[in-house]
Amino acid sequence: MSIFDFITEEPQGGYRRKGVTEVTISEFFESEDNVGYVKLDNFKRLLAKLEKAPKLTNQYKTFFNCANQQHGILGAIEKKTNRTNQKDYIHLNFKKGLMQAKATVYLFDNMEKFVCDYANRRISIIFNWDDLVEFCNNH
């Protein structure tokens, strides 16, 4: 018996809370069978635009990866409008342990509801940014 028997591996993506709906990639996207949060075609358009915006790509990557790892959101979620392009967005501050990260997410389809559901601990996601990109490339 080892002194470190109390150490166990967490499931991929981190600790999952009881009573919280786990959202898969296919549930994230709208379909005939699923209400979802985002239309696949709109997300593909976003990916195409993000190819020309590496800093914004990192923002989305940070958002989905932090959400996948169950990082908490600090402070209130406040919708703002970009002065230049007049698009609505939410800026988030994530924290887990000593790690902190910031992310800006532009709102389209039901992304605001997705962010709020995550922030209010109604959902957890079992995918990350790379999983989303791969799913879009294969569909």
N, CA, C and O atoms as CSV, one atom per row, in Angstrom:
chain,resi,resn,atom,element,x,y,z
A,1,MET,N,N,0.855,-1.184,0.000
A,1,MET,CA,C,0.000,0.000,0.000
A,1,MET,C,C,0.896,1.241,0.000
A,1,MET,O,O,1.816,1.369,0.808
A,2,SER,N,N,0.602,2.130,-0.915
A,2,SER,CA,C,1.412,3.333,-1.090
A,2,SER,C,C,0.873,4.466,-0.232
A,2,SER,O,O,-0.321,4.527,0.063
A,3,ILE,N,N,1.751,5.343,0.155
A,3,ILE,CA,C,1.378,6.533,0.906
A,3,ILE,C,C,0.488,7.457,0.068
A,3,ILE,O,O,-0.240,8.286,0.614
A,4,PHE,N,N,0.550,7.308,-1.276
A,4,PHE,CA,C,-0.197,8.175,-2.170
A,4,PHE,C,C,-1.473,7.524,-2.712
A,4,PHE,O,O,-1.959,7.929,-3.767
A,5,ASP,N,N,-2.021,6.534,-2.023
A,5,ASP,CA,C,-3.235,5.864,-2.490
A,5,ASP,C,C,-4.436,6.801,-2.556
A,5,ASP,O,O,-5.406,6.511,-3.256
A,6,PHE,N,N,-4.384,7.903,-1.847
A,6,PHE,CA,C,-5.510,8.841,-1.861
A,6,PHE,C,C,-5.560,9.642,-3.159
A,6,PHE,O,O,-6.570,10.287,-3.444
A,7,ILE,N,N,-4.485,9.613,-3.952
A,7,ILE,CA,C,-4.446,10.352,-5.208
A,7,ILE,C,C,-5.076,9.495,-6.301
A,7,ILE,O,O,-4.634,8.377,-6.566
A,8,THR,N,N,-6.105,10.034,-6.925
A,8,THR,CA,C,-6.744,9.351,-8.040
A,8,THR,C,C,-6.800,10.298,-9.217
A,8,THR,O,O,-6.743,11.516,-9.053
A,9,GLU,N,N,-6.910,9.737,-10.388
A,9,GLU,CA,C,-6.991,10.574,-11.577
A,9,GLU,C,C,-8.411,11.093,-11.739
A,9,GLU,O,O,-9.382,10.368,-11.519
A,10,GLU,N,N,-8.518,12.361,-12.128
A,10,GLU,CA,C,-9.826,12.938,-12.424
A,10,GLU,C,C,-10.259,12.475,-13.795
A,10,GLU,O,O,-9.415,12.167,-14.637
A,11,PRO,N,N,-11.561,12.417,-14.039
A,11,PRO,CA,C,-12.000,12.126,-15.396
A,11,PRO,C,C,-11.529,13.227,-16.337
A,11,PRO,O,O,-11.304,14.357,-15.902
A,12,GLN,N,N,-11.379,12.914,-17.614
A,12,GLN,CA,C,-10.905,13.914,-18.578
A,12,GLN,C,C,-11.805,15.130,-18.542
A,12,GLN,O,O,-13.029,15.001,-18.550
A,13,GLY,N,N,-11.208,16.313,-18.502
A,13,GLY,CA,C,-11.986,17.546,-18.441
A,13,GLY,C,C,-12.201,18.008,-17.019
A,13,GLY,O,O,-12.755,19.088,-16.812
A,14,GLY,N,N,-11.788,17.241,-16.034
A,14,GLY,CA,C,-11.906,17.684,-14.654
A,14,GLY,C,C,-13.097,17.086,-13.934
A,14,GLY,O,O,-13.789,16.214,-14.459
A,15,TYR,N,N,-13.322,17.562,-12.735
A,15,TYR,CA,C,-14.370,17.080,-11.857
A,15,TYR,C,C,-15.747,17.443,-12.394
A,15,TYR,O,O,-15.952,18.569,-12.848
A,16,ARG,N,N,-16.680,16.525,-12.350
A,16,ARG,CA,C,-18.047,16.761,-12.810
A,16,ARG,C,C,-18.981,16.867,-11.607
A,16,ARG,O,O,-18.964,16.010,-10.723
A,17,ARG,N,N,-19.790,17.916,-11.579
A,17,ARG,CA,C,-20.722,18.139,-10.472
A,17,ARG,C,C,-21.996,17.339,-10.684
A,17,ARG,O,O,-22.456,17.187,-11.815
A,18,LYS,N,N,-22.565,16.828,-9.603
A,18,LYS,CA,C,-23.821,16.090,-9.677
A,18,LYS,C,C,-24.967,17.060,-9.945
A,18,LYS,O,O,-24.946,18.202,-9.486
A,19,GLY,N,N,-25.969,16.593,-10.694
A,19,GLY,CA,C,-27.128,17.417,-10.980
A,19,GLY,C,C,-26.905,18.433,-12.078
A,19,GLY,O,O,-27.742,19.311,-12.292
A,20,VAL,N,N,-25.788,18.326,-12.776
A,20,VAL,CA,C,-25.455,19.253,-13.849
A,20,VAL,C,C,-25.512,18.477,-15.166
A,20,VAL,O,O,-24.968,17.378,-15.268
A,21,THR,N,N,-26.164,19.045,-16.157
A,21,THR,CA,C,-26.285,18.385,-17.450
A,21,THR,C,C,-24.970,18.478,-18.214
A,21,THR,O,O,-24.429,19.568,-18.401
A,22,GLU,N,N,-24.465,17.344,-18.650
A,22,GLU,CA,C,-23.254,17.332,-19.462
A,22,GLU,C,C,-23.649,17.522,-20.919
A,22,GLU,O,O,-24.489,16.792,-21.444
A,23,VAL,N,N,-23.045,18.495,-21.559
A,23,VAL,CA,C,-23.349,18.814,-22.949
A,23,VAL,C,C,-22.245,18.255,-23.837
A,23,VAL,O,O,-21.068,18.562,-23.648
A,24,THR,N,N,-22.634,17.431,-24.807
A,24,THR,CA,C,-21.682,16.895,-25.777
A,24,THR,C,C,-21.604,17.841,-26.975
A,24,THR,O,O,-22.375,18.794,-27.079
A,25,ILE,N,N,-20.677,17.568,-27.864
A,25,ILE,CA,C,-20.542,18.405,-29.062
A,25,ILE,C,C,-21.822,18.370,-29.881
A,25,ILE,O,O,-22.300,19.414,-30.325
A,26,SER,N,N,-22.382,17.188,-30.085
A,26,SER,CA,C,-23.595,17.101,-30.908
A,26,SER,C,C,-24.765,17.818,-30.236
A,26,SER,O,O,-25.652,18.315,-30.928
A,27,GLU,N,N,-24.787,17.882,-28.914
A,27,GLU,CA,C,-25.846,18.619,-28.209
A,27,GLU,C,C,-25.596,20.124,-28.249
A,27,GLU,O,O,-26.542,20.906,-28.153
A,28,PHE,N,N,-24.350,20.537,-28.388
A,28,PHE,CA,C,-24.005,21.947,-28.485
A,28,PHE,C,C,-24.559,22.546,-29.770
A,28,PHE,O,O,-25.009,23.692,-29.790
A,29,PHE,N,N,-24.521,21.757,-30.848
A,29,PHE,CA,C,-25.000,22.240,-32.143
A,29,PHE,C,C,-26.479,21.904,-32.332
A,29,PHE,O,O,-26.955,20.849,-31.914
A,30,GLU,N,N,-27.190,22.832,-32.973
A,30,GLU,CA,C,-28.596,22.608,-33.304
A,30,GLU,C,C,-28.701,21.532,-34.370
A,30,GLU,O,O,-27.842,21.414,-35.244
A,31,SER,N,N,-29.784,20.737,-34.282
A,31,SER,CA,C,-30.076,19.736,-35.307
A,31,SER,C,C,-31.582,19.474,-35.283
A,31,SER,O,O,-32.309,20.069,-34.488
A,32,GLU,N,N,-32.035,18.596,-36.143
A,32,GLU,CA,C,-33.458,18.259,-36.162
A,32,GLU,C,C,-33.881,17.619,-34.842
A,32,GLU,O,O,-35.009,17.807,-34.388
A,33,ASP,N,N,-32.969,16.863,-34.229
A,33,ASP,CA,C,-33.271,16.149,-32.990
A,33,ASP,C,C,-32.909,16.928,-31.733
A,33,ASP,O,O,-33.211,16.482,-30.627
A,34,ASN,N,N,-32.270,18.081,-31.883
A,34,ASN,CA,C,-31.703,18.765,-30.729
A,34,ASN,C,C,-31.840,20.279,-30.880
A,34,ASN,O,O,-31.589,20.829,-31.952
A,35,VAL,N,N,-32.241,20.944,-29.797
A,35,VAL,CA,C,-32.365,22.396,-29.809
A,35,VAL,C,C,-30.987,23.031,-29.916
A,35,VAL,O,O,-30.786,23.929,-30.734
A,36,GLY,N,N,-30.040,22.584,-29.110
A,36,GLY,CA,C,-28.670,23.068,-29.176
A,36,GLY,C,C,-28.514,24.541,-28.855
A,36,GLY,O,O,-29.476,25.220,-28.494
A,37,TYR,N,N,-27.299,25.021,-28.990
A,37,TYR,CA,C,-26.974,26.415,-28.721
A,37,TYR,C,C,-26.548,27.167,-29.987
A,37,TYR,O,O,-26.820,28.360,-30.125
A,38,VAL,N,N,-25.889,26.473,-30.898
A,38,VAL,CA,C,-25.299,27.121,-32.065
A,38,VAL,C,C,-25.595,26.290,-33.317
A,38,VAL,O,O,-25.583,25.060,-33.282
A,39,LYS,N,N,-25.858,26.985,-34.409
A,39,LYS,CA,C,-26.029,26.306,-35.698
A,39,LYS,C,C,-24.646,25.953,-36.238
A,39,LYS,O,O,-23.732,26.777,-36.221
A,40,LEU,N,N,-24.507,24.732,-36.710
A,40,LEU,CA,C,-23.217,24.254,-37.209
A,40,LEU,C,C,-22.693,25.149,-38.324
A,40,LEU,O,O,-21.505,25.471,-38.340
A,41,ASP,N,N,-23.543,25.555,-39.249
A,41,ASP,CA,C,-23.098,26.416,-40.352
A,41,ASP,C,C,-22.568,27.750,-39.848
A,41,ASP,O,O,-21.577,28.260,-40.371
A,42,ASN,N,N,-23.214,28.316,-38.845
A,42,ASN,CA,C,-22.739,29.591,-38.285
A,42,ASN,C,C,-21.395,29.415,-37.592
A,42,ASN,O,O,-20.536,30.294,-37.669
A,43,PHE,N,N,-21.208,28.287,-36.916
A,43,PHE,CA,C,-19.930,28.041,-36.247
A,43,PHE,C,C,-18.819,27.850,-37.280
A,43,PHE,O,O,-17.690,28.297,-37.075
A,44,LYS,N,N,-19.147,27.183,-38.393
A,44,LYS,CA,C,-18.158,27.019,-39.459
A,44,LYS,C,C,-17.763,28.380,-40.042
A,44,LYS,O,O,-16.597,28.606,-40.364
A,45,ARG,N,N,-18.746,29.288,-40.175
A,45,ARG,CA,C,-18.435,30.636,-40.656
A,45,ARG,C,C,-17.513,31.355,-39.670
A,45,ARG,O,O,-16.583,32.056,-40.068
A,46,LEU,N,N,-17.790,31.166,-38.375
A,46,LEU,CA,C,-16.926,31.755,-37.347
A,46,LEU,C,C,-15.498,31.237,-37.489
A,46,LEU,O,O,-14.544,32.014,-37.446
A,47,LEU,N,N,-15.352,29.928,-37.657
A,47,LEU,CA,C,-14.014,29.343,-37.803
A,47,LEU,C,C,-13.286,29.930,-39.006
A,47,LEU,O,O,-12.087,30.199,-38.935
A,48,ALA,N,N,-13.997,30.129,-40.100
A,48,ALA,CA,C,-13.383,30.706,-41.295
A,48,ALA,C,C,-12.896,32.124,-41.018
A,48,ALA,O,O,-11.812,32.505,-41.462
A,49,LYS,N,N,-13.689,32.909,-40.287
A,49,LYS,CA,C,-13.279,34.279,-39.957
A,49,LYS,C,C,-12.141,34.299,-38.947
A,49,LYS,O,O,-11.287,35.185,-38.985
A,50,LEU,N,N,-12.128,33.321,-38.041
A,50,LEU,CA,C,-11.084,33.277,-37.024
A,50,LEU,C,C,-9.709,32.950,-37.605
A,50,LEU,O,O,-8.690,33.226,-36.972
A,51,GLU,N,N,-9.671,32.367,-38.802
A,51,GLU,CA,C,-8.384,32.083,-39.440
A,51,GLU,C,C,-7.582,33.366,-39.646
A,51,GLU,O,O,-6.352,33.339,-39.681
A,52,LYS,N,N,-8.290,34.491,-39.782
A,52,LYS,CA,C,-7.629,35.784,-40.000
A,52,LYS,C,C,-7.471,36.569,-38.700
A,52,LYS,O,O,-6.974,37.695,-38.714
A,53,ALA,N,N,-7.892,35.983,-37.575
A,53,ALA,CA,C,-7.847,36.688,-36.291
A,53,ALA,C,C,-7.290,35.770,-35.205
A,53,ALA,O,O,-8.058,35.234,-34.406
A,54,PRO,N,N,-5.966,35.576,-35.159
A,54,PRO,CA,C,-5.388,34.636,-34.190
A,54,PRO,C,C,-5.625,35.016,-32.729
A,54,PRO,O,O,-5.774,34.134,-31.883
A,55,LYS,N,N,-5.661,36.309,-32.421
A,55,LYS,CA,C,-5.892,36.704,-31.023
A,55,LYS,C,C,-7.305,36.337,-30.588
A,55,LYS,O,O,-7.512,35.871,-29.468
A,56,LEU,N,N,-8.270,36.546,-31.463
A,56,LEU,CA,C,-9.650,36.179,-31.145
A,56,LEU,C,C,-9.813,34.656,-31.091
A,56,LEU,O,O,-10.586,34.134,-30.288
A,57,THR,N,N,-9.083,33.959,-31.946
A,57,THR,CA,C,-9.097,32.490,-31.898
A,57,THR,C,C,-8.646,32.018,-30.522
A,57,THR,O,O,-9.245,31.109,-29.948
A,58,ASN,N,N,-7.593,32.634,-29.994
A,58,ASN,CA,C,-7.105,32.264,-28.663
A,58,ASN,C,C,-8.142,32.553,-27.583
A,58,ASN,O,O,-8.212,31.837,-26.584
A,59,GLN,N,N,-8.947,33.594,-27.775
A,59,GLN,CA,C,-10.008,33.913,-26.812
A,59,GLN,C,C,-11.040,32.783,-26.764
A,59,GLN,O,O,-11.424,32.335,-25.684
A,60,TYR,N,N,-11.482,32.330,-27.928
A,60,TYR,CA,C,-12.452,31.229,-27.984
A,60,TYR,C,C,-11.846,29.940,-27.462
A,60,TYR,O,O,-12.501,29.173,-26.757
A,61,LYS,N,N,-10.594,29.709,-27.812
A,61,LYS,CA,C,-9.907,28.515,-27.336
A,61,LYS,C,C,-9.831,28.527,-25.810
A,61,LYS,O,O,-10.103,27.516,-25.163
A,62,THR,N,N,-9.466,29.661,-25.244
A,62,THR,CA,C,-9.411,29.799,-23.785
A,62,THR,C,C,-10.777,29.558,-23.170
A,62,THR,O,O,-10.895,28.844,-22.174
A,63,PHE,N,N,-11.810,30.151,-23.758
A,63,PHE,CA,C,-13.160,29.987,-23.218
A,63,PHE,C,C,-13.561,28.514,-23.174
A,63,PHE,O,O,-13.942,28.013,-22.116
A,64,PHE,N,N,-13.481,27.819,-24.296
A,64,PHE,CA,C,-13.949,26.432,-24.339
A,64,PHE,C,C,-13.057,25.503,-23.527
A,64,PHE,O,O,-13.556,24.560,-22.913
A,65,ASN,N,N,-11.756,25.744,-23.509
A,65,ASN,CA,C,-10.865,24.890,-22.723
A,65,ASN,C,C,-11.070,25.101,-21.219
A,65,ASN,O,O,-11.060,24.137,-20.454
A,66,CYS,N,N,-11.256,26.349,-20.794
A,66,CYS,CA,C,-11.526,26.613,-19.375
A,66,CYS,C,C,-12.873,26.026,-18.957
A,66,CYS,O,O,-12.997,25.463,-17.869
A,67,ALA,N,N,-13.870,26.156,-19.811
A,67,ALA,CA,C,-15.188,25.588,-19.502
A,67,ALA,C,C,-15.105,24.069,-19.420
A,67,ALA,O,O,-15.727,23.458,-18.551
A,68,ASN,N,N,-14.339,23.458,-20.320
A,68,ASN,CA,C,-14.162,22.008,-20.301
A,68,ASN,C,C,-13.493,21.547,-19.010
A,68,ASN,O,O,-13.786,20.460,-18.513
A,69,GLN,N,N,-12.602,22.362,-18.470
A,69,GLN,CA,C,-11.881,22.007,-17.249
A,69,GLN,C,C,-12.583,22.499,-15.987
A,69,GLN,O,O,-12.020,22.455,-14.894
A,70,GLN,N,N,-13.826,22.971,-16.153
A,70,GLN,CA,C,-14.674,23.374,-15.028
A,70,GLN,C,C,-14.120,24.542,-14.229
A,70,GLN,O,O,-14.251,24.566,-13.005
A,71,HIS,N,N,-13.510,25.503,-14.891
A,71,HIS,CA,C,-13.044,26.703,-14.207
A,71,HIS,C,C,-14.250,27.561,-13.843
A,71,HIS,O,O,-15.209,27.650,-14.609
A,72,GLY,N,N,-14.198,28.178,-12.696
A,72,GLY,CA,C,-15.265,29.075,-12.278
A,72,GLY,C,C,-15.141,30.425,-12.964
A,72,GLY,O,O,-14.061,30.807,-13.415
A,73,ILE,N,N,-16.248,31.143,-13.040
A,73,ILE,CA,C,-16.252,32.476,-13.632
A,73,ILE,C,C,-16.335,33.492,-12.503
A,73,ILE,O,O,-17.235,33.435,-11.666
A,74,LEU,N,N,-15.390,34.415,-12.489
A,74,LEU,CA,C,-15.355,35.464,-11.476
A,74,LEU,C,C,-16.185,36.652,-11.928
A,74,LEU,O,O,-16.169,37.016,-13.104
A,75,GLY,N,N,-16.903,37.247,-11.007
A,75,GLY,CA,C,-17.640,38.471,-11.311
A,75,GLY,C,C,-18.902,38.236,-12.101
A,75,GLY,O,O,-19.267,37.104,-12.420
A,76,ALA,N,N,-19.556,39.335,-12.407
A,76,ALA,CA,C,-20.813,39.282,-13.141
A,76,ALA,C,C,-20.559,39.135,-14.638
A,76,ALA,O,O,-19.526,39.556,-15.158
A,77,ILE,N,N,-21.521,38.531,-15.307
A,77,ILE,CA,C,-21.459,38.429,-16.765
A,77,ILE,C,C,-22.227,39.616,-17.317
A,77,ILE,O,O,-23.422,39.779,-17.067
A,78,GLU,N,N,-21.521,40.431,-18.065
A,78,GLU,CA,C,-22.126,41.647,-18.594
A,78,GLU,C,C,-21.951,41.680,-20.106
A,78,GLU,O,O,-20.838,41.597,-20.625
A,79,LYS,N,N,-23.078,41.802,-20.796
A,79,LYS,CA,C,-23.022,41.898,-22.249
A,79,LYS,C,C,-22.624,43.316,-22.639
A,79,LYS,O,O,-23.157,44.293,-22.114
A,80,LYS,N,N,-21.678,43.408,-23.567
A,80,LYS,CA,C,-21.203,44.698,-24.050
A,80,LYS,C,C,-21.286,44.709,-25.571
A,80,LYS,O,O,-21.455,43.666,-26.203
A,81,THR,N,N,-21.166,45.904,-26.150
A,81,THR,CA,C,-21.174,46.048,-27.603
A,81,THR,C,C,-19.857,46.649,-28.053
A,81,THR,O,O,-19.416,47.672,-27.529
A,82,ASN,N,N,-19.232,46.004,-29.029
A,82,ASN,CA,C,-17.985,46.502,-29.591
A,82,ASN,C,C,-18.275,47.797,-30.343
A,82,ASN,O,O,-19.175,47.843,-31.182
A,83,ARG,N,N,-17.524,48.835,-30.048
A,83,ARG,CA,C,-17.758,50.146,-30.667
A,83,ARG,C,C,-17.454,50.146,-32.156
A,83,ARG,O,O,-18.083,50.878,-32.919
A,84,THR,N,N,-16.500,49.336,-32.572
A,84,THR,CA,C,-16.086,49.329,-33.970
A,84,THR,C,C,-17.054,48.555,-34.860
A,84,THR,O,O,-17.527,49.076,-35.870
A,85,ASN,N,N,-17.348,47.303,-34.482
A,85,ASN,CA,C,-18.180,46.475,-35.356
A,85,ASN,C,C,-19.634,46.342,-34.884
A,85,ASN,O,O,-20.441,45.684,-35.540
A,86,GLN,N,N,-19.965,46.962,-33.752
A,86,GLN,CA,C,-21.333,46.956,-33.211
A,86,GLN,C,C,-21.853,45.546,-32.917
A,86,GLN,O,O,-23.061,45.312,-32.973
A,87,LYS,N,N,-20.961,44.610,-32.606
A,87,LYS,CA,C,-21.340,43.235,-32.262
A,87,LYS,C,C,-21.306,43.075,-30.747
A,87,LYS,O,O,-20.433,43.618,-30.069
A,88,ASP,N,N,-22.277,42.317,-30.229
A,88,ASP,CA,C,-22.340,42.054,-28.789
A,88,ASP,C,C,-21.332,40.975,-28.401
A,88,ASP,O,O,-21.084,40.033,-29.155
A,89,TYR,N,N,-20.757,41.134,-27.205
A,89,TYR,CA,C,-19.806,40.169,-26.686
A,89,TYR,C,C,-19.891,40.127,-25.169
A,89,TYR,O,O,-20.486,40.999,-24.536
A,90,ILE,N,N,-19.281,39.093,-24.602
A,90,ILE,CA,C,-19.163,38.947,-23.153
A,90,ILE,C,C,-17.690,38.713,-22.844
A,90,ILE,O,O,-17.037,37.889,-23.485
A,91,HIS,N,N,-17.176,39.436,-21.867
A,91,HIS,CA,C,-15.801,39.229,-21.405
A,91,HIS,C,C,-15.882,38.456,-20.094
A,91,HIS,O,O,-16.615,38.842,-19.183
A,92,LEU,N,N,-15.130,37.367,-20.002
A,92,LEU,CA,C,-15.181,36.480,-18.838
A,92,LEU,C,C,-13.819,36.370,-18.173
A,92,LEU,O,O,-12.781,36.388,-18.835
A,93,ASN,N,N,-13.844,36.257,-16.854
A,93,ASN,CA,C,-12.638,36.000,-16.067
A,93,ASN,C,C,-12.800,34.627,-15.420
A,93,ASN,O,O,-13.688,34.420,-14.593
A,94,PHE,N,N,-11.933,33.698,-15.804
A,94,PHE,CA,C,-11.970,32.342,-15.263
A,94,PHE,C,C,-10.954,32.191,-14.141
A,94,PHE,O,O,-9.910,32.843,-14.129
A,95,LYS,N,N,-11.287,31.310,-13.195
A,95,LYS,CA,C,-10.349,31.019,-12.111
A,95,LYS,C,C,-10.546,29.580,-11.665
A,95,LYS,O,O,-11.669,29.106,-11.494
A,96,LYS,N,N,-9.432,28.907,-11.483
A,96,LYS,CA,C,-9.430,27.566,-10.893
A,96,LYS,C,C,-8.117,27.429,-10.148
A,96,LYS,O,O,-7.044,27.412,-10.752
A,97,GLY,N,N,-8.211,27.331,-8.833
A,97,GLY,CA,C,-6.988,27.297,-8.029
A,97,GLY,C,C,-6.237,28.604,-8.192
A,97,GLY,O,O,-6.812,29.681,-8.037
A,98,LEU,N,N,-4.968,28.513,-8.501
A,98,LEU,CA,C,-4.152,29.707,-8.696
A,98,LEU,C,C,-4.187,30.203,-10.149
A,98,LEU,O,O,-3.682,31.283,-10.454
A,99,MET,N,N,-4.781,29.411,-11.031
A,99,MET,CA,C,-4.802,29.761,-12.446
A,99,MET,C,C,-5.946,30.720,-12.758
A,99,MET,O,O,-7.080,30.501,-12.331
A,100,GLN,N,N,-5.647,31.777,-13.500
A,100,GLN,CA,C,-6.674,32.715,-13.949
A,100,GLN,C,C,-6.501,32.927,-15.447
A,100,GLN,O,O,-5.383,32.928,-15.962
A,101,ALA,N,N,-7.620,33.105,-16.138
A,101,ALA,CA,C,-7.587,33.352,-17.582
A,101,ALA,C,C,-8.746,34.270,-17.942
A,101,ALA,O,O,-9.767,34.304,-17.255
A,102,LYS,N,N,-8.575,35.008,-19.022
A,102,LYS,CA,C,-9.621,35.906,-19.498
A,102,LYS,C,C,-9.983,35.507,-20.919
A,102,LYS,O,O,-9.138,35.058,-21.693
A,103,ALA,N,N,-11.266,35.681,-21.246
A,103,ALA,CA,C,-11.718,35.347,-22.594
A,103,ALA,C,C,-12.851,36.272,-22.998
A,103,ALA,O,O,-13.687,36.656,-22.180
A,104,THR,N,N,-12.860,36.622,-24.274
A,104,THR,CA,C,-13.946,37.405,-24.849
A,104,THR,C,C,-14.654,36.524,-25.864
A,104,THR,O,O,-14.022,35.919,-26.729
A,105,VAL,N,N,-15.980,36.460,-25.747
A,105,VAL,CA,C,-16.781,35.625,-26.637
A,105,VAL,C,C,-17.841,36.494,-27.292
A,105,VAL,O,O,-18.666,37.100,-26.609
A,106,TYR,N,N,-17.817,36.553,-28.630
A,106,TYR,CA,C,-18.864,37.273,-29.351
A,106,TYR,C,C,-20.123,36.430,-29.380
A,106,TYR,O,O,-20.064,35.205,-29.482
A,107,LEU,N,N,-21.253,37.093,-29.291
A,107,LEU,CA,C,-22.531,36.409,-29.157
A,107,LEU,C,C,-23.217,36.243,-30.511
A,107,LEU,O,O,-23.416,37.213,-31.243
A,108,PHE,N,N,-23.565,35.029,-30.825
A,108,PHE,CA,C,-24.349,34.707,-32.004
A,108,PHE,C,C,-25.172,33.477,-31.658
A,108,PHE,O,O,-24.834,32.734,-30.737
A,109,ASP,N,N,-26.243,33.267,-32.392
A,109,ASP,CA,C,-27.179,32.187,-32.094
A,109,ASP,C,C,-27.536,32.248,-30.603
A,109,ASP,O,O,-28.001,33.284,-30.127
A,110,ASN,N,N,-27.326,31.163,-29.867
A,110,ASN,CA,C,-27.646,31.136,-28.436
A,110,ASN,C,C,-26.391,31.062,-27.561
A,110,ASN,O,O,-26.404,30.439,-26.499
A,111,MET,N,N,-25.310,31.699,-28.013
A,111,MET,CA,C,-24.072,31.672,-27.221
A,111,MET,C,C,-24.238,32.356,-25.864
A,111,MET,O,O,-23.625,31.937,-24.882
A,112,GLU,N,N,-25.054,33.392,-25.803
A,112,GLU,CA,C,-25.267,34.054,-24.517
A,112,GLU,C,C,-25.910,33.092,-23.530
A,112,GLU,O,O,-25.511,33.044,-22.366
A,113,LYS,N,N,-26.898,32.325,-23.976
A,113,LYS,CA,C,-27.540,31.334,-23.109
A,113,LYS,C,C,-26.540,30.255,-22.708
A,113,LYS,O,O,-26.532,29.801,-21.563
A,114,PHE,N,N,-25.698,29.847,-23.652
A,114,PHE,CA,C,-24.680,28.847,-23.356
A,114,PHE,C,C,-23.747,29.328,-22.242
A,114,PHE,O,O,-23.475,28.599,-21.288
A,115,VAL,N,N,-23.263,30.561,-22.377
A,115,VAL,CA,C,-22.361,31.133,-21.372
A,115,VAL,C,C,-23.079,31.234,-20.025
A,115,VAL,O,O,-22.509,30.884,-18.991
A,116,CYS,N,N,-24.306,31.703,-20.031
A,116,CYS,CA,C,-25.066,31.853,-18.780
A,116,CYS,C,C,-25.375,30.498,-18.144
A,116,CYS,O,O,-25.281,30.352,-16.926
A,117,ASP,N,N,-25.741,29.511,-18.956
A,117,ASP,CA,C,-25.991,28.167,-18.416
A,117,ASP,C,C,-24.733,27.606,-17.766
A,117,ASP,O,O,-24.803,26.981,-16.708
A,118,TYR,N,N,-23.576,27.828,-18.400
A,118,TYR,CA,C,-22.322,27.362,-17.815
A,118,TYR,C,C,-22.008,28.128,-16.525
A,118,TYR,O,O,-21.652,27.531,-15.509
A,119,ALA,N,N,-22.143,29.443,-16.578
A,119,ALA,CA,C,-21.819,30.271,-15.415
A,119,ALA,C,C,-22.722,29.948,-14.225
A,119,ALA,O,O,-22.285,29.993,-13.076
A,120,ASN,N,N,-23.982,29.623,-14.509
A,120,ASN,CA,C,-24.935,29.289,-13.448
A,120,ASN,C,C,-24.901,27.818,-13.063
A,120,ASN,O,O,-25.740,27.347,-12.295
A,121,ARG,N,N,-23.934,27.104,-13.598
A,121,ARG,CA,C,-23.692,25.694,-13.278
A,121,ARG,C,C,-24.856,24.786,-13.621
A,121,ARG,O,O,-25.110,23.793,-12.939
A,122,ARG,N,N,-25.560,25.138,-14.687
A,122,ARG,CA,C,-26.628,24.269,-15.191
A,122,ARG,C,C,-26.061,23.199,-16.106
A,122,ARG,O,O,-26.610,22.103,-16.224
A,123,ILE,N,N,-24.952,23.536,-16.753
A,123,ILE,CA,C,-24.328,22.596,-17.687
A,123,ILE,C,C,-22.835,22.506,-17.430
A,123,ILE,O,O,-22.228,23.390,-16.824
A,124,SER,N,N,-22.266,21.417,-17.907
A,124,SER,CA,C,-20.813,21.291,-18.024
A,124,SER,C,C,-20.572,20.756,-19.426
A,124,SER,O,O,-21.433,20.085,-19.995
A,125,ILE,N,N,-19.427,21.046,-19.974
A,125,ILE,CA,C,-19.158,20.570,-21.326
A,125,ILE,C,C,-18.073,19.511,-21.293
A,125,ILE,O,O,-17.125,19.588,-20.511
A,126,ILE,N,N,-18.233,18.522,-22.160
A,126,ILE,CA,C,-17.270,17.421,-22.189
A,126,ILE,C,C,-16.519,17.432,-23.522
A,126,ILE,O,O,-16.224,16.390,-24.107
A,127,PHE,N,N,-16.221,18.654,-23.978
A,127,PHE,CA,C,-15.419,18.841,-25.182
A,127,PHE,C,C,-14.621,20.123,-25.019
A,127,PHE,O,O,-14.953,20.978,-24.197
A,128,ASN,N,N,-13.568,20.245,-25.810
A,128,ASN,CA,C,-12.758,21.460,-25.770
A,128,ASN,C,C,-12.730,22.097,-27.156
A,128,ASN,O,O,-13.429,21.644,-28.062
A,129,TRP,N,N,-11.927,23.140,-27.323
A,129,TRP,CA,C,-11.869,23.867,-28.584
A,129,TRP,C,C,-11.431,22.955,-29.739
A,129,TRP,O,O,-12.037,22.971,-30.811
A,130,ASP,N,N,-10.390,22.171,-29.518
A,130,ASP,CA,C,-9.885,21.303,-30.582
A,130,ASP,C,C,-10.938,20.280,-31.010
A,130,ASP,O,O,-11.038,19.945,-32.190
A,131,ASP,N,N,-11.719,19.786,-30.051
A,131,ASP,CA,C,-12.800,18.852,-30.379
A,131,ASP,C,C,-13.847,19.527,-31.266
A,131,ASP,O,O,-14.345,18.921,-32.215
A,132,LEU,N,N,-14.180,20.781,-30.956
A,132,LEU,CA,C,-15.152,21.527,-31.762
A,132,LEU,C,C,-14.653,21.723,-33.190
A,132,LEU,O,O,-15.396,21.514,-34.149
A,133,VAL,N,N,-13.407,22.120,-33.323
A,133,VAL,CA,C,-12.831,22.362,-34.646
A,133,VAL,C,C,-12.825,21.056,-35.447
A,133,VAL,O,O,-13.178,21.052,-36.626
A,134,GLU,N,N,-12.432,19.972,-34.824
A,134,GLU,CA,C,-12.397,18.672,-35.507
A,134,GLU,C,C,-13.800,18.255,-35.937
A,134,GLU,O,O,-13.989,17.773,-37.054
A,135,PHE,N,N,-14.789,18.439,-35.053
A,135,PHE,CA,C,-16.175,18.095,-35.371
A,135,PHE,C,C,-16.640,18.887,-36.598
A,135,PHE,O,O,-17.250,18.325,-37.508
A,136,CYS,N,N,-16.353,20.178,-36.619
A,136,CYS,CA,C,-16.763,21.030,-37.749
A,136,CYS,C,C,-16.072,20.603,-39.046
A,136,CYS,O,O,-16.686,20.625,-40.113
A,137,ASN,N,N,-14.831,20.226,-38.960
A,137,ASN,CA,C,-14.103,19.812,-40.157
A,137,ASN,C,C,-14.628,18.495,-40.710
A,137,ASN,O,O,-14.504,18.230,-41.905
A,138,ASN,N,N,-15.212,17.670,-39.851
A,138,ASN,CA,C,-15.713,16.347,-40.268
A,138,ASN,C,C,-17.187,16.340,-40.643
A,138,ASN,O,O,-17.705,15.320,-41.096
A,139,HIS,N,N,-17.872,17.469,-40.459
A,139,HIS,CA,C,-19.320,17.512,-40.767
A,139,HIS,C,C,-19.644,18.616,-41.732
A,139,HIS,O,O,-20.806,18.795,-42.097
